[in-house]
């Protein structure tokens, strides 16, 4: 198995657990949960769709970026997505 995929799966699972444990409600929580579910689905593939990874990461970051308690998990998720490199432009 690709170690990048393993790291991505771990980062997604970790942030999902942190979000579930974060009891304070915030306006975009459902967006973050949906984007994390998408990331979990992408991480289940042996070769995830990199543009979709980046799009979902942006949605998560936009939804929880101001929640400081989730900052470390978000950073780890970004680093895991960055392991897949830059997506070439058309």
C-alpha positions as CSV (number, residue, x, y, z in Angstrom):
1,X,0.0,0.0,0.0
2,X,1.1,3.5,-0.8
3,X,2.3,5.2,2.4
4,X,0.8,8.5,1.3
5,X,-2.7,6.8,1.3
6,X,-2.0,5.4,4.7
7,X,-1.1,8.8,6.0
8,X,-4.2,10.4,4.4
9,X,-6.5,7.8,6.0
10,X,-4.9,8.4,9.4
11,X,-5.2,12.2,9.1
12,X,-8.8,12.0,7.9
13,X,-9.8,9.6,10.7
14,X,-8.0,11.8,13.3
15,X,-9.7,15.0,12.3
16,X,-13.1,13.2,12.1
17,X,-12.6,12.0,15.7
18,X,-11.5,15.5,16.8
19,X,-14.6,17.1,15.1
20,X,-16.9,14.6,16.7
21,X,-15.4,15.3,20.1
22,X,-15.7,19.0,19.7
23,X,-19.0,19.8,21.4
24,X,-19.2,23.4,20.4
25,X,-21.5,23.9,17.5
26,X,-20.5,26.2,14.7
27,X,-22.3,27.3,11.5
28,X,-20.3,25.2,8.9
29,X,-20.0,22.0,10.9
30,X,-22.1,20.0,8.5
31,X,-20.0,21.2,5.6
32,X,-16.9,20.0,7.4
33,X,-18.4,16.7,8.2
34,X,-19.6,16.1,4.6
35,X,-16.2,17.1,3.2
36,X,-14.4,14.8,5.6
37,X,-16.7,12.0,4.6
38,X,-15.8,12.7,1.0
39,X,-12.1,12.6,2.0
40,X,-12.6,9.3,3.8
41,X,-14.1,7.9,0.6
42,X,-11.3,9.2,-1.5
43,X,-8.7,7.8,1.0
44,X,-10.4,4.3,0.7
45,X,-9.1,4.2,-2.9
46,X,-5.6,3.0,-3.6
47,X,-5.1,6.0,-6.0
48,X,-7.2,8.9,-4.8
49,X,-8.3,11.6,-7.1
50,X,-5.9,14.4,-6.3
51,X,-8.0,17.3,-7.5
52,X,-11.0,16.0,-5.4
53,X,-8.6,15.7,-2.4
54,X,-7.6,19.3,-2.8
55,X,-11.2,20.5,-3.3
56,X,-12.4,18.6,-0.2
57,X,-9.5,20.0,1.8
58,X,-10.4,23.5,0.9
59,X,-14.0,22.9,2.0
60,X,-12.8,21.5,5.3
61,X,-10.4,24.4,5.8
62,X,-13.1,26.9,5.0
63,X,-15.5,25.3,7.3
64,X,-13.3,24.8,10.4
65,X,-10.4,27.1,9.7
66,X,-11.4,29.5,12.6
67,X,-11.9,26.7,15.1
68,X,-8.5,26.8,16.9
69,X,-9.2,23.5,18.7
70,X,-9.1,21.7,15.4
71,X,-6.1,23.5,13.9
72,X,-3.6,20.8,14.5
73,X,-5.8,18.1,12.9
74,X,-6.4,20.4,9.9
75,X,-2.7,21.0,9.5
76,X,-2.0,17.3,9.6
77,X,-4.7,16.7,7.0
78,X,-3.2,19.4,4.7
79,X,0.2,17.8,5.1
80,X,-1.2,14.4,4.1
81,X,-2.9,15.8,1.0
82,X,0.3,17.7,0.1
83,X,2.1,14.3,0.0
84,X,0.3,13.7,-3.3
85,X,2.1,16.7,-4.9
86,X,0.8,19.5,-7.1
87,X,-1.9,18.7,-9.6
88,X,-0.9,19.7,-13.1
89,X,-3.1,22.3,-14.7
90,X,-4.9,21.7,-18.0
